[in-house]
Amino acid sequence: MPEISDIANAFIRGEIEEFVERPEEIERMVNLFTAASEPMQEIAAALIAGDNDVVDELTTQALDGGVTALEIMDNGLIAGMGIVGIKFRENFIFVPEVLACARAMKAGMTYIEPILSASGVEPAGTVVMGTVKGDLHDIGKNLCIMMLRGAGFIVHDLGVDVSPDDFMEAIEEHSAPLVGMSALLTTTMPNMELTIETFIDEGRRDDLRIMVGGAPVTQEFADDMGADGYGKDAMACVELARSLAADIKAG
Ligand code: B12
């Protein structure tokens, strides 16, 4: 069994010791980072520090040095984002820090995405995501999208104020079986249900898996409106998307 002390990068060791508390998550992180090469640990560390210039530089260096895009994404960027997600969930960091990490992730993904899409690596799933009609809040949705992309999902971001018809069109256009809806206002939460009703009216409900979230949304509300899942934060959103994608694959 690898130990935290087996991780070469001192910054990563410190992050796990200080911020990761759940035993199963410590084990996952230790396994992840002991398996990652030192340059990948450095990329993860720069991402956790929110340093987009360093992530940019290290990613290009690694690619030039022959490291595969997949390895950089999995062992560098996604591994780093795993720690960011945990710190955010446990309130060790807040929205501005997460957005800095998101920028750093984007700096690396700018090089990785075109290589992966050209090489046909199968994505974790395709998601269409937006903030529902009447609602302009997008910080939480954007965090979810960033984490989903970090976890290997292709996400089509429909933005804010998205009508049921716009959701419907996007699902058709991108052949996306997974839909994510966000609402931050009690007055716009019913628009999630209206969107689901539109899917039903169009005869598409059974092909889709629908996840919902946003500060006023609860599991109970999600169940009542007939969604397939509710996530309380960006980490939960990724876990939910993974399980719904597995559900889709299982048929
Ligand atoms: C920032 C903010 C704004 C900004 C939005 C900027 C932006 N680009 O998003 C601005 C200033 C524009 C704004 C406007 C308004 N706002 Co405002 N706003 C907020 C505030 C302070 C923070 C929201 C936020 O970003 N939180 C941080 C993110 C990270 O959290 P989150 O959104 O909950 O997302 C997380 C989870 O919920 C989850 N999640 C989110 N979406 C999804 C989706 C899925 C599928 C999943 C699984 C999970 C998930 O994961 C996210 C990440 O962890 C909240 C107060 C609050 N504490 O929530 C009020 C708040 C939401 N706003 C409120 C109001 C009233 C308004 C206005 C009506 C004010 C006005 N009179 O004009 C307008 C409405 C505009 C509109 N039509 O939407 C009220 C809503 C009250 C209510 N019960 O409905 C709140 C609660 C403030 C309050 N206490 O009164 N607002």
Residues whose N, C-alpha, C, O or C-beta is under 5 A from the ligand:
A	BS01	B12	G134 D135 L136 H137 D138 I139 G140 K141 L143 C144 G180 M181 S182 L184 L185 T186 T187 M211 V212 G213 G214 A215 Y230 G231 K232 D233 A234 C237
